Amino acid sequence: MDRIRVIFKREFAGYFSTPIAAVFIVIFLMLSGAFTFYLGNYFVRGQADLAPFFNFHPWLYLVLIPALAMRLWAEERRSGTIELLLTLPVTMWEAVAGKFLAAWCFTGVALALTFPMWITVNILGEPDNGVIFASYMGSLLMAGGFLSIGSCISALTKNQVIAFVVSVVICLGFILSGFPMVLDMFGWAPQFLLSAVSSFSFLTHFESISKGVLDLRDILFFLSFIAFWLFATVTVIDMKKAE
Amino acid sequence: MTTMVEIKNLRKTFGSIVAVDGVSFTVGKGEVLGFLGPNGAGKSTTMKMITGFLTPTSGTVRVCGHDVQDEALAAKTRIGYLPEGAPAYHDMTPASFLTFVGEMRGQRGDVLKRRISEVVAKVNLQSVLDQPIETLSKGFKRRVGLAQAILHDPDVLILDEPTDGLDPNQKYEVRALIRAMAQEKAIILSTHILEEVHAVCSRAMIIAKGKVVSDGTPAELEGQSPTHNTVLITLSGVETTIAHDRLMTVKGVKKIEDQGKDGDLVRLRIFPDEGQWILQDVGQFAREQGWDVQELYQDRGQLDDVFRLLTTPQQALS
């Protein structure tokens, strides 16, 4: 456990010792603001809630999270530090978890820095703050889901561009898995498989949380989703580390 | 001698390629084992299996009694490892990097600080402690790698090309450092530089195509050289053929090779009969003949020749 903390600390500090932190946070804040006010018609709607803000999070994450995740393992492999890290007295799980948690916490920081949005809506009207809190939690969980996919794909390749593109496509698949675009590809499948696929939709789970219902099932969905992809990351690293 | 590293029938295949093919050996405390071999011979792969980074296809590695696969954490705490190319997190400074490695190895607070300052002094890193590693020269990067490998004072040190890319002064320092640590540890290092074997190794192992083709002290290795114990003599004012014919009469001389003329200097390499020492006899004979001897010495044998002989058997030495 302590070694997870040490890895976490190094990784987390790493974001801030490079321009990654500044660039990521500024772009995230700018884009989330722009989407909310221009595309989401925040003012025109005349409603005191943050729905236009949260509605764009899946799409924002679709681009930004794979960009953050692509270096997680690809960079370690390219620079050879993976050999150093994994020959320290640490288990593969600890290494994967430490790096993932640091990236997740970092997105948490970026998300927390959108707090002026929350303050603004409270000044302008009387929003349901419980709904907003639940939406923040849902958004963070969704970010974790995307990150865990990115972590696994990043472990597959030394090439960060490939890691990015493949992660985006897979994340898109999970955003849209309740929609015809994805479901049509499973036209041959029996009904139970179709409903299984559509139940993986990030949008569905996120929307139900952002209605203010922190359903345990939705939380469990994201947490087990993350656990699965991290498990896949461990497996992939084990398989591919010789290359 | 306490056995620190014990390797049995180690084998590693990548698809149809056999990288390491049934390697077995032990290394004891106080030994410095040098891995020699051409690129791709399996040196690095063997080292990666000893450190537990790669899983062997078959065979076992035990470090200080712990199986590297089954008791990975226990084994890893006893090993210090400098991977090939001395990788490090480039956005960190040597100070923060060493703190990270120390904390990963369970060192904390003042103990860690003291340990870092000791190691930093040993490898001469004081001047760059707070510069990002990516801005450091190759020599400094290598020393950062060495520092993290010896930070926890490990019983077993695995160094993959520790002096690669260093200038002669730095090489000298690193070799001195390795020699200074040798008594207390078991050290395995790989190198391309054959003189390094003389400088630091108590034992040398030549690996070719995944197999150990030779294992012995550096002197024993040289003994396998075709020029081992040959005598080189340089004469002036003598005809090559005359010198050749007369020297052949000396007892124990098997054959003589002309090494070519340089002005009026005649250079000859004299091969002794098996196991014969002819240096003194040749010297005395030359004096008796009244020759003007410019140079006379015994060749210990070239490791390069042995290396080539053992790793490229199809090309006989010229």
Interface residues (C-beta under 8 A of the other chain):
Chain A: D2 R3 V6 I7 R10 A13 G14 S17 T18 S79 G80 T81 E83 L84 L86 T87 L88 P89 V90 T91 D238 K241 A242
Chain B: F14 K48 T51 G52 F53 L54 T55 A72 L73 K76 T77 I79 Y81 P83 E84 G85 P87 A88 Y89 H90 D91 M92 S96 F100 V101 E103 M104 R105 G106 Q148
